[in-house]
Amino acid sequence: MTTTPDVNLWPSAEHALDYLRRADSIPHRVEGESTLLEFVPPEAKRILDLGSGGGRLLALVKAARSGAQFVGLDFSPTMLDALRKMSATDSSVTIVSHDFENRLPRMGPFDAVISSFAIHHVSHERKRTLYQVIFELLSPGGVFCNLEHVSSPSPRLHAEFLEAISCADEDPSNKLLDSETQMEWLREIGFVDVDCHWKWRELALLAGIKPPVSSRARETG
């Protein structure tokens, strides 16, 4: 596990707009997104998208789960503008301006929490505490799906990944961590059926379920 300087360029409009221009060209991204959709419960009524960015993942999940209510959370002014334009006439989407580096606001329980290429921008310590918060936000049986940018096991593989995505330099906002450590954290917190369901180089879908309340617990609770 490595420590990266605490740099975050996402409040910059230039940095955010550059990402939005490149978002559709990330190789194999659609494969990861399609796999994520498989794990969002069809019966989900409330879904939180952490680090919504321009709303790409939120829009995809909304199209597949049109009966749900959505909360999109981001802190970049540029991303928030894009989100608000996307959902301006959609009463099923609520936009929350917040930096999840800090304590999350009260938002009530969710049946699913989703995230796409966002959580790797916070420190490893915050990743761990954020996963705990997500667990607490989920209703019993709720699902956490994190389509994430993880670290490579070697510098050579990391360099090859950057070349594969046509990126000359590492984003200094990135604080990458291997998928195995993050999945172990999820298990320690209490998530079950934790797995990496899809992976291409440094892009991975990590998911876990908050255990449902057992019938015995209901009887004795």
Stockholm file with secondary structure:
# STOCKHOLM 1.0

chainA/1-221         MTTTPDVNLWPSAEHALDYLRRADSIPHRVEGESTLLEFVPPEAKRILDLGSGGGRLLALVKAARSGAQFVGLDFSPTMLDALRKMSATDSSVTIVSHDFENRLPRMGPFDAVISSFAIHHVSHERKRTLYQVIFELLSPGGVFCNLEHVSSPSPRLHAEFLEAISCADEDPSNKLLDSETQMEWLREIGFVDVDCHWKWRELALLAGIKPPVSSRARETG
#=GR chainA/1-221 SS CCCCCCCCCTTCHHHHHHHHHHGGGSTTHHHHHHHHHHHSCTTCCEEEEETCTTSHHHHHHHHHSTTSEEEEEECCHHHHHHHHHHTTTCTTEEEEECCTTSCCCCCCCEEEEEEESCGGGSCHHHHHHHHHHHHHHEEEEEEEEEEEECCCSSHHHHHHHHHHTTCSSCCTTCCCCCHHHHHHHHHHHTCEEEEEEEEETTEEEEEEECCCCCHHHHHHC
#=GC SS_cons         CCCCCCCCCTTCHHHHHHHHHHGGGSTTHHHHHHHHHHHSCTTCCEEEEETCTTSHHHHHHHHHSTTSEEEEEECCHHHHHHHHHHTTTCTTEEEEECCTTSCCCCCCCEEEEEEESCGGGSCHHHHHHHHHHHHHHEEEEEEEEEEEECCCSSHHHHHHHHHHTTCSSCCTTCCCCCHHHHHHHHHHHTCEEEEEEEEETTEEEEEEECCCCCHHHHHHC
//
